[in-house]
Amino acid sequence: MNDKLLRQDVIDELNFIPDVDAANIGVAASEGVVTLSGHVASYAQKLAAERAARRVKGVRAIAEEIEVRYPNEKKKADDQIAERALAILDWDAQVPADSVIVRVERGWVTLTGEASWQYQRMAAETAIRKLSGVVGLTNEIRVKPKVASRDVRSEILEALKRNAELDANSIMVAVHDDKVTLMGKVRTWRERDVAERAAWSAPGGAVVMPAALPVVPVLAAVPWFSPPG
């Protein structure tokens, strides 16, 4: 697919989904790398726009430069955001009680603390994303491994084999000092996400680290998942 067609496909996808106002989003494409620019009215829309671009066939990497601009009447003070964040975390059954610390600076939320599983870490992040006033989020919640490395590797391999969406034979799993590395090949972003979830769903709950390289149809031979430490 050439860049012009890819750019139009991303634009069409952004215009198609109901949870994003794409009027102020710019799209550029170059050799499979899509750049999103402009501004939206909430952090939730910013994330939805990125997810939409990822779904488009032919997108190999995304440079996300969208700015969150709340209308003046919807802007919130940092103390208001922090108070609401703590309240929503308290009500979330998937987030361990009193396990997360919230810091807010100019609308940017930073989460710290500890969790036993990756799904708990992600539940805390998901709960905060939709709050009004949030312009960005950094998730620094630590996941503490519970089992030996050899058990983690075994659980991940079995999970990959069970998943109908993956060719488990094309993915290798290595564990060293509680750091999990996935290597091999995948065909789509969807397959990469599935492999990622299989890894952090194993007992021990390895943390998913942000990709250090642009996403391509190959699982990069660098640490994807790593408990902080």
C-alpha positions in Angstrom: 0.0 0.0 0.0 1.3 3.4 -0.9 1.5 6.3 1.6 -1.4 8.2 0.0 -3.8 5.3 0.3 -2.6 4.5 3.8 -3.1 8.1 4.9 -6.6 8.1 3.5 -7.5 4.8 5.2 -6.4 6.2 8.6 -8.4 9.4 8.0 -11.5 7.3 7.1 -11.1 5.2 10.2 -10.8 8.3 12.4 -13.9 9.7 10.8 -15.8 6.4 11.2 -15.4 5.8 14.9 -17.9 7.7 17.1 -15.7 8.4 20.1 -13.3 10.7 18.3 -13.9 14.2 16.9 -11.3 14.0 14.0 -12.0 17.5 12.8 -8.7 18.8 14.3 -6.5 15.7 13.8 -3.9 15.7 11.0 -2.6 12.6 9.5 0.7 12.0 7.6 2.1 8.7 6.3 5.6 7.7 5.2 6.7 4.1 4.5 4.1 2.7 6.9 4.9 5.2 9.7 1.8 7.3 10.5 2.0 10.6 12.3 -1.0 11.9 14.1 -1.0 15.6 15.0 -3.4 18.4 16.0 -5.6 18.5 19.1 -8.6 16.8 20.7 -10.9 17.7 23.6 -9.9 14.9 26.0 -7.2 12.4 26.9 -9.7 9.6 26.2 -10.1 10.9 22.6 -6.3 11.0 22.2 -6.0 7.3 23.1 -9.0 6.4 20.9 -7.4 8.1 17.9 -4.2 6.1 18.4 -6.0 2.8 18.7 -8.0 3.6 15.5 -4.8 4.2 13.6 -3.3 1.0 14.9 -6.2 -1.0 13.5 -5.6 0.2 9.9 -3.9 -2.4 7.7 -0.4 -1.3 6.6 0.4 0.8 9.7 3.8 -0.3 11.0 4.5 2.5 13.5 2.8 5.5 14.9 4.2 8.9 15.9 1.6 10.4 18.2 1.7 14.2 18.5 -1.9 15.0 19.4 -2.4 17.6 22.1 -5.2 17.6 24.6 -7.0 20.9 24.8 -9.9 21.1 27.2 -12.4 24.0 26.8 -11.9 26.5 29.6 -15.2 25.5 31.3 -14.0 21.9 31.5 -10.5 22.5 32.8 -9.9 21.1 36.3 -7.5 22.1 39.0 -4.9 19.5 39.9 -6.4 18.9 43.4 -9.8 18.2 41.8 -8.3 15.7 39.4 -6.3 14.0 42.2 -9.4 13.8 44.5 -11.5 12.2 41.7 -8.7 9.9 40.7 -8.4 8.5 44.3 -12.2 8.2 44.5 -12.5 6.2 41.3 -9.6 3.9 42.3 -11.2 3.2 45.6 -14.4 2.1 43.8 -12.6 -0.1 41.3 -12.7 -3.8 42.5 -9.7 -4.7 40.3 -7.3 -2.2 42.0 -6.0 -3.4 45.4 -7.0 -1.0 48.2 -4.5 1.7 49.2 -2.0 0.3 46.7 -1.8 3.3 44.3 -0.4 6.8 44.9 -1.6 9.6 42.6 0.4 12.7 41.7 -1.1 15.4 39.4 0.9 18.3 37.8 -0.8 20.5 35.3 -3.3 17.8 34.4 -0.7 15.1 33.9 -1.3 12.2 36.2 1.5 9.9 37.5 0.6 6.6 39.2 3.0 4.9 41.6 2.7 2.1 44.1 2.6 -1.7 43.8 0.4 -4.4 42.4 0.5 -8.2 42.3 -0.6 -8.6 38.7 -0.3 -6.6 35.5 -4.1 -6.5 35.0 -4.3 -4.6 38.3 -1.7 -2.2 37.1 -3.6 -1.6 33.9 -7.0 -1.4 35.7 -5.7 1.6 37.6 -4.6 3.3 34.4 -7.8 2.5 32.6 -9.8 4.0 35.5 -8.0 7.3 35.2 -7.9 7.7 31.5 -11.5 9.0 31.2 -11.4 11.6 33.9 -12.1 15.1 32.8 -9.1 17.4 33.1 -6.5 14.7 32.5 -4.1 15.6 29.7 -1.7 12.7 30.0 -0.8 9.7 32.2 2.4 8.0 33.3 2.0 4.5 34.9 4.9 3.7 37.3 3.1 1.1 39.4 5.4 -1.8 40.1 4.4 -5.4 39.7 6.1 -7.7 42.2 6.8 -11.2 40.7 5.4 -14.1 42.8 7.0 -17.2 41.2 10.3 -18.4 39.9 11.5 -17.4 36.4 11.3 -21.0 35.1 7.6 -21.1 36.0 6.9 -17.8 34.3 8.4 -19.0 31.0 6.4 -22.3 31.2 3.2 -20.5 31.8 3.7 -18.1 29.0 4.6 -20.8 26.5 1.5 -22.8 27.3 -0.7 -19.6 27.0 0.8 -18.9 23.6 0.1 -22.4 22.4 -3.5 -22.3 23.6 -4.3 -19.0 21.8 -6.0 -19.5 18.4 -4.9 -16.1 17.2 -1.2 -16.9 17.3 1.3 -19.2 15.7 3.1 -20.1 18.9 5.9 -21.8 16.9 7.0 -18.4 15.6 7.5 -16.8 19.0 10.3 -17.6 21.4 10.3 -16.8 25.1 13.4 -16.1 27.2 13.5 -15.3 30.9 16.5 -13.9 32.7 16.5 -12.3 36.2 12.7 -11.8 36.1 12.9 -10.1 32.7 10.9 -11.7 29.9 11.9 -11.2 26.3 9.7 -12.2 23.3 11.3 -12.8 19.9 10.1 -13.9 16.6 7.5 -12.8 14.0 3.9 -11.6 14.0 1.7 -10.5 11.2 -0.3 -7.7 12.8 -0.5 -5.3 15.7 -3.4 -7.5 17.0 -1.1 -10.6 17.2 1.5 -8.6 19.0 -1.0 -7.4 21.6 -2.3 -10.9 22.1 1.3 -12.2 22.7 1.9 -9.3 25.1 -1.2 -10.1 27.1 -0.3 -13.8 27.2 3.1 -12.8 28.7 1.8 -10.6 31.5 -1.1 -12.8 32.3 1.2 -15.6 33.6 1.7 -15.9 37.3 4.3 -13.4 38.3 2.6 -10.6 36.3 5.5 -9.2 34.2 5.1 -5.5 33.5 4.6 -4.5 29.8 7.3 -2.0 29.0 6.7 0.6 26.2 8.1 -0.6 22.9 11.6 0.8 22.3 11.4 0.4 18.6 8.7 1.2 16.0 6.1 -1.6 15.7 6.9 -3.8 12.7 5.6 -7.3 11.7 8.4 -8.7 13.9 8.6 -9.0 17.6 11.7 -7.0 18.5 14.5 -9.0 20.1 14.7 -6.6 23.0 13.0 -6.8 26.4 9.3 -6.2 26.0 8.2 -7.2 29.4 10.1 -6.5 32.6 9.2 -6.1 36.3 10.8 -2.9 37.4 13.8 -3.2 39.6 
